[in-house]
Amino acid sequence: MTKTTSEPFGLMIAGPTQCAGELEVHSPFSGEALANVARCGESHVEAALELAQATFNDKSGWLPVPKRIEILRRAATVMEGMEDTLAMAAASEGGKPLMDSRVEVKRAIAGLGMCAEHVAQHAGEVVPLTPDNAHTKRMGFTQKEPIGVVVAVSAFNHPLNLIVHQVGAAVAAGCPVIVKPARDTPLSCLRFVQILRDAGLPRAWCQVAIPESTALATKLVVDKRVGFFSFIGSASVGWMLRSKLAPGTRCALEHGGVAPVIIDRSGDIEKALPAILKGGFYHAGQVCVSVQRVYIPDAIIEVFAKRLADAAQGLKVGDPLDADVEVGPLITAHEAARVHEWVSSAVAKGAKLMCGGEPLANNCYKPTVLVNPPLDAEVSQQEVFGPVVCLYSYTDIKEAVAMANGLDVAFQAAVFAQDLDRAFQLYGQLNASAVMLNDHTAFRQDNMPFAGLRHSGLGVGGIKHTIEDMQIDKLMVVKVSDSL
């Protein structure tokens, strides 16, 4: 069971030593208090921005690449010795089952290694320039420089690894960073930043902001001193913040999708079933590329639906700190109630409920399989962000593609097909930034490009791509005379 620790976390931001109040962090499963976290006020945000900007402006004080690599690698080594502690802590505050939180910690450690490796290989390029006349010529080359102050706003569902993607990348790029973790899961972020500081990162290069209000958080993001804004979260908030950014602030937005899977008539059902089970119910569906819409040939949907429902009912739901639990709680009671409302609405409109559709204690929800919910139902139109998988029958593959492409979101998709021609045809036809063949939509490695398209986001995530977003290629042109 989750254990109450009431662990205190002080300010990790410039400004007054007095905090602007406290945030009590609770377990989403038991409701028990895990820690009290210091909030910051307007004076802290102003001091943080001023310190970050001054740190960036002092180019003589920039952290050299070897120093950044040393800090990142040392932090990774420290985390290796804390794997179980970090996994238990992340599971406690975020509700992701311990078996999956352990994987998250390993990914976070590997991500720091990727940050170090990528920046170690950073080199500019020689730019070929045409001689302007017979006696003079010019040669050009570029080098990498940090873009400026980074403000990173993160999400709750991967409370450690997402912070590594944002903060680790900023450290690797050489940018001072101010990070605002999700209010429901700030503890993993605070622990990680302390690890970076213990590994030698000066305090000015990474600060944590937990603002006392949403208005203050917005003020932090839209300040003119921000060079790059990194956002992971809901589309409504992300696009709103982008519209308010100061002129010149660059940004990357990572929102969610309503991930489609097409099972072709040549697809191997024995491969598809366990993949969809994992991809749909992993972290109770609280993943931006979680399997949500599965398109299946008419001839097999009945058998497929029954087998998936039987498997879903066999998943163990409960306390995320139980090593055998496969599906934990929703992050809040409000989210659990919303998921139930959407499922109930779909069933009332004609969807066939194969299993689930029932709220459980402790913000948990039974893994749910729906067959042919109406295309205008919330579960067909919007990201459920809950343990719900919807199956849709089709007779013509073109019909399946049209339904899969029918929304204003596009992120990762999947195809199950043994016919290679059909697999490549579907890869070309689907609106997606990535298509998984014979795997679920939620697969990700941290060196992959990870991009929400259309309403799903802006820019490309992934360690390498984020570091490059946070840097500029600075050109130098040298005019050289041929004569001695």
N, C-alpha and C positions, 0 to 999 in steps of 0.2 A: 504494500500500500504506500501511497504518497506520504512522505513525512514532512511535517511542518518544521521549517528551520528559522524563519523570521530573520534571515541573514540580511544585514544592513549593507547598502551600497551607497557610497557618498558621491559627491559631484566629481565628474571627470571632464570638467570644462573650465575655461578661464572665467574670471570675474569674482564676485564676492564669495567668501567662504560660506555664507549663509544661503541655504537652499530656498527655493520658492514653494516649499511643500514637499509632500512625499506621495509616491505612487506605490500602493500595495499590490504585489504581483501574486496571483492565485493559480493553483493547479486547475486546469479546465476539467479534470476528472473529478477530483474530490472537493474542490472549492477551498481547500486549505491555503492559508497564507504561506508563500514561499520566501518572500523577502520584501523589504521596504527600500524603494529606490528614490534617490533625491531628484526632484524636478528642478529645472532651471527657469529663471525669469528673463525679462527683457534685457536686464543689465548683463546677464551671463551670455546671452546670444550676441549682443553687441561686442562684448569683450572677446568672445570666441572668434567672431568674424575679423575683428581687428588684429588679433594675434595671428590667425591663419594668413591674412593678407600680408602682414608685416614679415612673417616667416617666408612667404613666397617671394616677396619683393627683395629680400636680402639674398641675392644670388650667390654671394660669397659663402653663405651658410647652407646652401643646398646640400642634401645628403648625396654623396657620390654613389655611383652604381654599386661598387663593391660593398659599401656600408649597408645599402638597402638589401642586397643579397644576403649578407651576414645576418641581419636582423630577421629576415623572413625565414631563413633556414634554422636559426636558433629557436625562433618561435615554434616552428614545426616540430623540432626535437622536444621542446617542453610539452607540446600537446600530445605527442606520442606517449609520454609518461603519464598523461592524465586522461587517456581515452575513455576509460569507464566512467570516471567522474563527470567528464563533459557530456557523455551520452546520457547518463542518468539525469543530469541537470536539464539538458535540452528536452528530454522526454517529459520531465516533470512540468516544465512551463509551457510546452507547446502541444503535448498530447500525442506526439508521434510515437508509435510503439517502440520499445527499447531495441528490438531487433533492427528496426529501420534507423533509429537514432544512432546506433553504433556505426552503421554504414555511412550516415551523414558525417560523423566525426572523422572517419577515415578519408572521406572525400575532401573535407575541409583541410586536413593535413596535406593531402596530395595537392590540393589547390595552392597552398602556400609554396610547395615545391615548384609547381608550374609557374607561379609568379616569379620566383627567383630564376628559374631556367629561362623564361622568356626574356626578362630584362637583361640577363647575362649575354644573350645573343643579339641584343638590340644594336643595330648599326645603321648608319645612314646609307645613302647611295651617292654614287657619282652621277651627276647630271650632264650628259653630253651637250655642249654648246657649240654652235657653228661659229668659226672665226669670222669676225666682221671685216677684216681686210688682210692683206698679205703680211703686215708687220706686227699685228697684235692678235691675241686670242684670249678667250676667257674659259675658265674651267669652273665648274660648280660642284658642290657637294652639300649634303644635308646631314644634320645630326638631330637626335631626339631631345626634346625638352618638355618638361611638364606644362600642362595647359593652364594651371592656376589652382585656385582653391576649389576643392571638390566638396559638395554637400550630397550625402547619400541618405536616402530614405528607404527603409527596408520593410520586409513583410514578415509575418509570424510563422509561416509554414515550414521554413528551414532556418531556424533562428541562429545557427552557427555558420552554415555553409554559404548562405546568401551574404552574410557580413564579410566573409572571406572574399567572395567575388567582388564586393564593392570596396572594402577597406584594404584588403590585401593588394588588390590591383592599384589602388591609389598610392600606397606605400611603394610598390614596385615602380610606378610611373614617376615618383618623386613629387607628388602633390600633397600639400597639407589637406587633411580631410576632417570634416565634421560629420559624424554619422548619427542619424536618428533611427533607432530600432523601433519595431512595432511595440505599441504600448502593452500588448498582452505578453510579449516575450522579449524583454530587454536584457535578461540576465546573461544569456550566452554571449551577447554582444559586449557587455561590460567585462565579463571574464576574458574574452578574447583581446580586447584592447589593453587590459592589464597585462596579459601575456606579452603583447607586443612591446609594451613599455618595459617590462622586466627583461625583454630580449635586447633592449638598447634603443628603442625608438624614443626620441625626445618627445615630451608631452605635447609640445606645440604642433607636432606633425599629425596627431590624431586626438580628437576630442569627441566626447559623447554628449549629445543634446537630447534631453527628455523634457521638452517644453511643457510649461504649465497649461498651455491652451493650444487649440488648433490654429488660432489666429497667429500665435507666436511662431509656430512651426512653419506656417506659410511665409511669415516675414523673413525667417531664416533662409528659406529656399529662394525667394525672389530678390534677395539683396544683390545690388550691382557688383559686389566684390566676389560673387560666385562665378567661377570660370566654367564649371561643369556640374550638372545636376544628374545624379543617378537615382532612378526611382524604380522600385519593385512593389507592385500593389494593384489596387483596383483601377480600372480604366477611367471611371468617372473622376477620381482624384488625380490620377496622372495627367490626363488631358487638361484638367482645370489648372493644375500647377504650371504646366507647360505654357498655357496661354498668358500667364502672369510673369514669366521669367523676364529678367532685365535684358535689354538689348545686348547681344554678344554672348550670352550664356548658352553654351551647348548642352545637349541633354541626351540621355538614353532612357527610354521608358519600357518596362517589361510588365505587361498586363496578363490577362488570362485568355483562354480559348474555350471552345466547346468541341473538344477534339474528336474528329471522325475516324472511324475504322471501316474499311470496306473489305468484306470477305468475298473473294471471287469464287466462282463455281469450281475453280481448280485449287482453292485453298485447302490446307491441311487443318481440319477441325481439331485434331489432337494437339497441334501447336497453338491454335488460336485460343482454345478454352483457358489454359492456365495463364497465358499472356494477358488476356482481357480481364481475368479474375484479379491478377496482380495490378495491372495498370488502372483498373477502375476503382479498386478498393484500398489501394496503398494510401496510407495516411488519411483514411476515411474520405478519400476523394478530394482532399484539400491540396491539390497540386494543379498548377496552371495548365498543364498538358495532360491531365488525367483523362483516361478513356471515358467518354460520355455518350457518343452516338455510334452505334454499330449497325452497319447495313449488311443484311444477310439474304441470300437467295430464298425465295418463297419456299422452295422444296425442303429446306433444312431448318428453317427458323424455329419450328415447333420443337424439334429434337434439341437444337442448340440452346434454346431458351431454358428448357427443363434441366439440361445438364449444367448450365451456368448457374441457375437458381439453386440446384442441389449443392454445388460447390460453394456458393456464396453463403448458404445456410450453415455450412460446416466451418466457416471462419470463426475464430475466437475473438469476441468483442469484449472490451473491458479496460482495466487499469493498464495504462501504457508502460508502467514499470514492471508488469508481469512479463517475464521473458517469453512466454508462450502466446501472448496476445498479438493478434494480427491487425486488428482494427481498433483504434482508440477513439477518444471523444472528438466531437466538434469543438472548436476553440471557445465558443460561448453558448449559453442557453439560447440566445437570440438566433444564432446561426442554426442550431438544431431545430428550433421552431420554424424557421424559414424553410429549411429543407423539407420538413414534414408538410408544410403548407403547399409547396410546389408539387410534391408527390401526390398529395390528396387531390389537388386540382386536376392533375393529369389523369388520375383514375376516374374522377367524376366526369371527365370529358371523354372517356372511352378507352384509356390505356388499360392493358391487361396486367395486373399485378401478379408477378410470378413468385416473389418472395419479398420479405421486408415490409417497408411502408409503415414502420412502427417505431416511435421514439422509445428509447430506453433510459434508465437512470444515468445520472452523472454526465449529461450532455452527449451520450452515445446515441447512435441511430443504427437500426438493423440494416445490413447491406441489402440493397434493394435492386431488383431487376424488373424493368417495365418493358412491355412489348407494344409496339406501335402507338406510342402516345401521339396525340394530334400535333401536327407540325407547328401550330401556333401556341402550344403549351409552353410554359416557362422552361420546363426541362428540355425542350427541343430548341429553344431560342437563346437561352442564357446559360452562363456557366453555373452549374449547380454547386460546385465546391462542397460536395458531400458524397456519401457512399451510394451513388445512384448510377446505374448503367441502363441506357435505353437502347432497345433493339428495334430495328425497322426492317420490314420485308421489302424486297424489290424483285421485279421480274426481268428488267433490262439493266445492264450495268451502267448505261448512260443515265438512267433514272437515279441510281445510287450516287453517281458523281454529281449530278445536279443538286441532290439533297445535301450532300457533303459540302458543296461549295455555296450553299444558299444563304449563308449568314455573313454579317459584316466583320467577322473575326476570322483570323487565319494564323495558325501557329504550327504545331506538329500534328501529323496525321499518320495513319498506318494502313498497310495493305497486306492481306494474307492471300498469296497466290503461288502456286507451283509452276504455272505457265509463265515463263520468263518474258515473253512478248507482252502478255497482259500486265505483268508487274510494271514493266517500263512504260506502257501506255498509261496506266493509272498514275504512276509517278509524275508523268508529264501533265496530266489533266487536273490533278488536285491542287487547290489553292492552299499552299502550305510552305513554310520555310524549311521543313524537313519532313521526309516521308520514310517511315520505318517499314522494312519489308520483313514480314513474318515475325514481328515483335510488336509490343504495345507502344502507344504514343508517349508514355511517360518516361521512356528510356532517355537518359542523358549522361554524358561524360563531360567533365568540366572544361575540357579543351575544345569541345564542339562549339560551332557558332550556334547561338540560341536566340532566335528573333521572332517576336510577335509582329505580324503584318497587319496592315489596315488598322482596325480598331484595337488590335491586340498589342500594339506597341510601336516603338520607334527605335531604330538602331539595332545593333547586334551585340548580344551578351556573350559570355564565355570569357575565361581568363585572358587569353591572348587579345581578343577583340576589345575588351574593356580597357586593358592597359593602353592599347593603341588609341582608343577614343580619348583617353586622358592625357595624350601627348600631342605635340605638334612636330612636324618636320621643318626644322629651321635651316634655311638655305644660306650658303655663303658663295658669292661669285667673286672670283679672283681674276683680275685683268693682268695678263702676262705679256711682256714684250719678247719677241724672238731675238732681238739684237742684243749683243753683248757690249 
